Amino acid sequence: MSVKTGLRVRWHSAVRRGGWLCRERGRSVIGAGHGGFFRVLYVYGCNERMGARVIMGHLGFFVRGGSRVARLGRISGLLLAVIGLFHGLAHAAGHARGVTVTLSAQPGTPLDAQARLLATEDMAAAARHGETPLVLVGNAVLALKGEGAEALFVQVQSASLCGSAGCSTDVYLKKQGQWVKVLDSVSGPVEILPAGHGGMKDILVDGTDRWVWKNNSYVDTLALQE
């Protein structure tokens, strides 16, 4: 069977073929198969619960039968699978508590009025193209502790403003009575994570791009690694 790391793959049922520990969905874990030798691979899209059931159901098989080398191979593969299983569960738990910011049109509300004021330049750019843009707004608390630091999320949608990556979202925080942009033009779903830096929660954009609080604004972790 051909498997590429990081891709969603298909494999036979563990019950039918005695094969892979993981079947579908879930997070990345290590899977192991048995049947004369152990095959260990790192795949995306495994079901951790199914993996746990298969591990327990075949534990007796792993430690019985065959030559000593085969038994040692099975036990080693089982240990790797267990390590991968816990890794996948921990990874999934780390993101399960995140909250996705809901953006919606709220015409006539104070949030909508404020968003239009903050997005004056984008509104004017759309008007020059003869467009009437759709303004989406949302709000969420970004402070790690307490109820302060409520952010305003603003997205202006129009044909001229949205590209192949979709429409961009700006994030504002109120400081000393003024709204200040702390995250500029990110594309994709925005998720507020429970972990944070500098007293502020981390922000996950498009499922993979993590932004952290540094020097009074949000900074892309990819930029910090450079």
Sequence and secondary structure as in RCSB ss.txt:
>XXXX:A:sequence
MSVKTGLRVRWHSAVRRGGWLCRERGRSVIGAGHGGFFRVLYVYGCNERMGARVIMGHLGFFVRGGSRVARLGRI
SGLLLAVIGLFHGLAHAAGHARGVTVTLSAQPGTPLDAQARLLATEDMAAAARHGETPLVLVGNAVLALKGEGAE
ALFVQVQSASLCGSAGCSTDVYLKKQGQWVKVLDSVSGPVEILPAGHGGMKDILVDGTDRWVWKNNSYVDTLALQ
E
>XXXX:A:secstr
    TTSB     HHHHS  S  SSS  EEEEE SSS EEEEEBS  HHHHHHHHHHTHHHHHSSS HHHHHHHH
HHHHHHHHHHHHHHHHHHHHHT EE   B  TTSHHHHHHHHHTHHHHHHHHHTT   EEEEEEEE BSSSS  E
EEEEEEE TTT BTTB EEEEEEEETTEEEEEEEEEES EEEEEEEETTEEEEEETTTEEEEEETTEEEEHHHHH
 
